[in-house]
Amino acid sequence: MNRNISLAMGPVLFNWPAGKWLNFYARLADEAPVDVVYLGEVVCSKRRPFYLDAMADAIERLQRAGKRVVLSTLASVTLMRERKECAELVRCDSCEIEINDLTALEHCRQGRRFYVGPYVNVYNEDTLGVLAGLGACSVCLPPELPFASVEALATAARSLGVECEIWAFGRIPLAISGRCYHARVDGLTKDSCQFGCARDSDGLAVETLNGKGFLAINGVQTMSHTYCNIVTHVDYLAAAGVTSLRLSPHSCDMVAISRTFRDRLDGCLSSEEALAVIQETCGPAAFSNGFLFGEAGAEMIENP
């Protein structure tokens, strides 16, 4: 059993309607066995106004339910408006902060704790040590790291008193661009995108010329076609010193996904049972865990 590993629900990465967004967090508060919930716009600052008015209600409900709420910054801060919004977010005292772009460090008060998101390239112990010295209390490692690196960084994190989180479920973020792919598909520019990304609640699938699933696009973000899923290897990761698993929101029943991970961690489900439940919950989604085992990220490795 791995009851010392916590579950975290990452921020919604897709352009969901405000009602769906708020209902999602209401269900998390009432039903999901997650310990930490990240909120905020990570991908595109143009989406933020759509649910900004719902943020306070979502935070209050989650905190009332005993969840630790962490506000996430953009993964790529480029505009003056985004810099100002980032500064305001970091200075917020009602919640802890997750930094996904080092721009935010400038605004952290000395001694303030912060979380480091998976978009920051923490690839070695020295980088981890610098961030810990600046106030990092938790680091979500980049999802492309192999197990040997995860184990080394988890060991270093433990010595520094820093929590070590890994990407455990959901399409993997691969890149952020200055241009919007959804806008390009519609023959538009980023500034006049008309929010075509709202059509695709889990990203727009991209296929090869042979019709095979390849990637997914989400506005300015490139993601994996497959859904990362490490539910069958949680024991492996616990032994390495990982202390938290991040689940990334999708349109499937994320309460059921979180319960399945929790049941697997608690020993209530076997690896095979947990995988079967997640497969049923996600329908046609293809799974992968290849990065963790030093293979192609799109591969699903059963016995490393």
Phi, psi and omega per residue, in radians:
M1 nan 2.567 -3.061
N2 -2.247 1.001 -3.077
R3 -1.258 -0.197 3.109
N4 -1.407 -0.176 3.083
I5 -1.545 2.201 3.132
S6 -1.607 2.869 3.078
L7 -1.969 2.382 3.106
A8 -2.187 2.472 3.041
M9 -1.822 2.034 -3.117
G10 -1.196 3.007 3.110
P11 -1.207 2.659 3.041
V12 -1.154 2.140 -3.088
L13 -1.633 -0.203 -3.039
F14 -1.808 2.910 -3.109
N15 -1.551 1.484 3.130
W16 -1.620 2.577 3.028
P17 -1.032 2.645 -3.077
A18 -0.985 -0.694 -3.132
G19 -1.114 -0.772 3.108
K20 -1.125 -0.733 3.132
W21 -1.031 -0.840 -3.104
L22 -1.198 -0.703 3.108
N23 -1.111 -0.630 3.110
F24 -1.042 -0.829 -3.114
Y25 -1.282 -0.482 3.047
A26 -1.123 -0.763 3.100
R27 -1.128 -0.682 3.098
L28 -1.035 -0.776 -3.119
A29 -1.085 -0.729 -3.008
D30 -1.530 -0.477 -2.915
E31 -2.251 -0.414 -2.964
A32 -1.565 2.346 3.122
P33 -1.471 0.951 3.090
V34 -1.855 2.610 -3.077
D35 -1.663 -0.632 -3.090
V36 -2.169 2.412 3.085
V37 -2.229 2.175 3.085
Y38 -1.673 2.361 3.084
L39 -2.242 2.657 3.042
G40 2.296 2.905 -3.131
E41 -1.601 2.071 -3.102
V42 -1.806 -0.540 -2.952
V43 -1.622 -0.953 -3.021
C44 -2.458 2.105 -3.079
S45 -1.149 -0.327 3.132
K46 -1.210 -0.344 3.141
R47 -1.439 -0.394 -2.986
R48 -0.980 -0.745 -3.100
P49 -1.061 -0.419 -3.066
F50 -1.129 -0.549 -3.115
Y51 -2.144 0.164 -3.092
L52 -1.011 -0.700 -3.118
D53 -1.188 -0.347 -3.126
A54 -1.579 -0.147 -3.049
M55 -1.058 -0.819 -3.073
A56 -1.065 -0.740 3.126
D57 -1.129 -0.731 -3.139
A58 -1.122 -0.768 -3.138
I59 -1.093 -0.809 -3.111
E60 -1.074 -0.750 -3.099
R61 -1.188 -0.721 3.129
L62 -1.145 -0.768 3.137
Q63 -1.160 -0.627 3.098
R64 -1.130 -0.508 3.124
A65 -1.463 0.019 3.087
G66 1.573 0.184 3.114
K67 -1.478 2.535 3.017
R68 -1.495 2.109 -3.068
V69 -1.773 2.259 3.131
V70 -2.175 2.264 3.139
L71 -1.604 2.236 -3.066
S72 -1.729 2.445 3.096
T73 -1.589 2.952 3.046
L74 -1.039 2.629 3.095
A75 -1.447 -0.323 3.109
S76 -2.532 1.890 -3.118
V77 -1.728 2.034 -3.061
T78 -2.202 -0.571 -3.062
L79 -1.665 2.713 3.085
M80 -1.030 -0.704 3.102
R81 -1.042 -0.717 3.138
E82 -1.190 -0.618 3.087
R83 -1.111 -0.729 3.134
K84 -1.164 -0.739 3.118
E85 -1.117 -0.678 3.112
C86 -1.101 -0.775 3.129
A87 -1.079 -0.764 3.128
E88 -1.094 -0.704 -3.128
L89 -1.138 -0.801 -3.101
V90 -1.129 -0.543 -3.116
R91 -1.450 -0.052 3.124
C92 -1.155 2.323 -3.098
D93 -1.730 -0.125 -3.038
S94 -1.384 -0.360 -3.104
C95 -2.499 2.857 2.999
E96 -1.371 2.931 -2.987
I97 -2.152 2.434 2.975
E98 -1.910 2.200 -3.134
I99 -1.659 2.148 3.087
N100 -1.972 -0.006 3.101
D101 -2.575 2.338 -3.040
L102 -1.169 -0.172 3.020
T103 -0.923 -0.625 -3.058
A104 -1.183 -0.421 -3.105
L105 -1.055 -0.550 -3.127
E106 -1.027 -0.485 -3.029
H107 -1.728 -0.029 3.129
C108 -1.335 2.229 3.054
R109 -1.198 2.595 -3.129
Q110 -1.039 2.238 3.113
G111 1.582 -0.116 3.139
R112 -1.356 2.314 3.055
R113 -1.218 2.547 3.010
F114 -2.601 2.778 3.074
Y115 -1.724 2.645 3.084
V116 -1.970 2.169 -3.090
G117 -1.480 3.029 -3.048
P118 -1.273 -0.092 -3.140
Y119 -1.526 -0.163 3.068
V120 -1.571 2.278 -3.022
N121 -1.379 1.400 3.057
V122 -1.602 1.596 -3.050
Y123 -1.854 -0.197 -3.084
N124 -2.595 2.955 -3.049
E125 -1.164 -0.567 -3.130
D126 -1.142 -0.768 3.095
T127 -1.074 -0.765 3.111
L128 -1.050 -0.726 3.140
G129 -1.117 -0.707 3.116
V130 -1.096 -0.810 -3.128
L131 -1.137 -0.687 3.093
A132 -1.097 -0.678 3.117
G133 -1.145 -0.447 3.125
L134 -1.526 -0.146 3.091
G135 2.185 0.050 -3.134
A136 -1.133 2.264 3.113
C137 -1.900 -0.240 -3.124
S138 -2.714 2.465 3.125
V139 -2.282 2.172 2.986
C140 -1.611 1.966 -3.039
L141 -1.192 2.608 3.069
P142 -0.997 2.402 -3.005
P143 -1.221 -0.186 -3.121
E144 -1.513 0.003 -3.100
L145 -1.292 2.442 3.056
P146 -1.386 2.935 -3.038
F147 -1.013 -0.708 -3.110
A148 -1.023 -0.705 3.115
S149 -1.234 -0.694 3.092
V150 -1.035 -0.796 -3.124
E151 -1.107 -0.767 3.138
A152 -1.113 -0.751 -3.119
L153 -1.267 -0.606 3.081
A154 -1.129 -0.668 3.089
T155 -1.135 -0.779 3.113
A156 -1.120 -0.712 3.139
A157 -1.068 -0.736 3.137
R158 -1.050 -0.726 -3.139
S159 -1.182 -0.422 -3.133
L160 -1.641 -0.081 -3.094
G161 1.301 0.511 -3.114
V162 -1.944 2.372 3.073
E163 -1.247 2.551 -3.128
C164 -2.083 2.003 -3.101
E165 -1.969 2.567 3.050
I166 -2.268 2.783 3.112
W167 -1.290 2.079 -3.003
A168 -1.982 -0.419 -3.105
F169 -2.691 2.397 3.011
G170 2.028 2.837 3.099
R171 -0.958 2.395 -3.028
I172 -1.532 2.261 3.039
P173 -1.240 2.198 -3.086
L174 -1.904 -0.612 -3.094
A175 -2.831 2.694 3.010
I176 -2.111 2.311 -3.094
S177 -1.975 2.835 3.013
G178 -1.387 -0.188 -3.131
R179 -1.979 2.729 -3.095
C180 -1.765 2.071 -3.117
Y181 -1.219 -0.670 3.109
H182 -1.079 -0.718 3.105
A183 -1.090 -0.724 -3.134
R184 -1.104 -0.706 3.103
V185 -1.009 -0.636 -3.112
D186 -1.552 0.069 -3.138
G187 1.278 0.473 -3.097
L188 -2.070 3.033 3.034
T189 -1.749 2.917 3.138
K190 -1.044 -0.709 -3.092
D191 -1.203 -0.422 3.134
S192 -2.113 0.747 -2.959
C193 -1.187 -0.436 -3.080
Q194 1.035 0.328 3.002
F195 0.971 0.819 3.072
G196 -1.081 -0.371 3.134
C197 -1.110 -0.336 3.135
A198 -1.165 -0.295 3.111
R199 -1.226 -0.419 -2.969
D200 -2.071 1.637 -3.004
S201 -1.239 -0.200 3.058
D202 -2.243 0.380 -3.099
G203 1.609 2.763 3.141
L204 -1.677 2.074 -3.102
A205 -1.178 2.433 3.083
V206 -2.030 2.250 -3.120
E207 -1.933 2.739 3.017
T208 -1.298 3.040 3.103
L209 -1.110 -0.357 3.110
N210 -1.577 0.093 3.087
G211 1.422 0.310 3.123
K212 -1.677 2.510 3.105
G213 -1.061 2.323 -3.024
F214 -2.186 -1.066 -3.126
L215 -2.445 -3.097 2.954
A216 -2.406 2.533 3.083
I217 -1.971 2.537 -3.091
N218 -2.466 1.378 -3.073
G219 1.159 -2.054 3.141
V220 -1.510 0.009 -3.032
Q221 -1.831 2.408 2.977
T222 -1.778 2.324 -3.092
M223 -2.270 2.920 3.061
S224 -1.252 2.627 3.006
H225 -1.205 -0.734 -3.111
T226 -1.397 2.793 3.034
Y227 -1.695 2.113 2.997
C228 -1.018 2.415 3.138
N229 -2.671 1.857 -3.088
I230 -1.932 0.425 -3.066
V231 -1.080 -0.468 -3.122
T232 -1.430 -0.077 -3.079
H233 -2.207 0.449 -3.122
V234 -1.159 -0.567 3.098
D235 -1.115 -0.729 3.114
Y236 -0.993 -0.757 -3.101
L237 -1.338 -0.624 3.092
A238 -1.074 -0.716 3.129
A239 -1.139 -0.466 3.129
A240 -1.386 -0.226 3.123
G241 1.810 0.121 3.075
V242 -1.134 2.387 -3.062
T243 -1.972 -0.151 -3.122
S244 -2.672 2.529 3.087
L245 -2.014 2.292 3.139
R246 -1.752 2.194 3.039
L247 -1.801 2.264 -3.106
S248 -1.744 2.238 -3.043
P249 -1.085 2.352 3.001
H250 -2.368 3.092 -3.074
S251 -1.297 -0.238 3.052
C252 -1.176 3.028 -3.080
D253 -1.273 1.650 -3.079
M254 -1.258 -0.376 3.023
V255 -1.144 -0.773 3.106
A256 -1.119 -0.685 3.103
I257 -1.085 -0.807 -3.128
S258 -1.142 -0.661 3.102
R259 -1.130 -0.674 3.137
T260 -1.143 -0.763 3.078
F261 -1.089 -0.729 3.138
R262 -1.130 -0.729 3.113
D263 -1.124 -0.636 3.088
R264 -1.182 -0.756 3.120
L265 -1.094 -0.626 -3.119
D266 -1.460 -0.052 3.126
G267 1.431 0.218 3.135
C268 -1.430 -0.337 3.093
L269 -2.260 2.532 3.002
S270 -1.351 2.947 3.097
S271 -1.024 -0.755 -3.111
E272 -1.149 -0.709 3.129
E273 -1.149 -0.763 -3.135
A274 -1.105 -0.745 3.125
L275 -1.094 -0.712 3.136
A276 -1.104 -0.707 3.129
V277 -1.130 -0.759 -3.123
I278 -1.172 -0.674 3.084
Q279 -1.064 -0.738 3.128
E280 -1.161 -0.686 -3.115
T281 -1.184 -0.627 -3.035
C282 -1.604 -0.150 3.119
G283 1.148 -2.179 -3.012
P284 -1.395 0.004 -3.089
A285 -1.051 2.438 3.054
A286 -1.643 2.510 -3.074
F287 -1.886 2.777 3.113
S288 -2.665 2.745 3.013
N289 -2.669 0.309 -2.988
G290 -1.021 -0.675 -3.140
F291 -0.941 -0.725 -3.063
L292 -1.061 -0.484 -3.066
F293 -1.928 0.354 3.055
G294 1.257 0.354 3.132
E295 -1.958 -3.094 3.069
A296 -0.998 2.347 -3.058
G297 -1.030 -0.449 -3.090
A298 -1.421 -0.101 -3.090
E299 -1.455 2.671 3.008
M300 -1.941 1.954 -3.070
I301 -1.750 2.075 -3.101
E302 -1.523 -0.757 -3.078
N303 -2.246 1.564 -3.098
P304 -1.161 nan nan
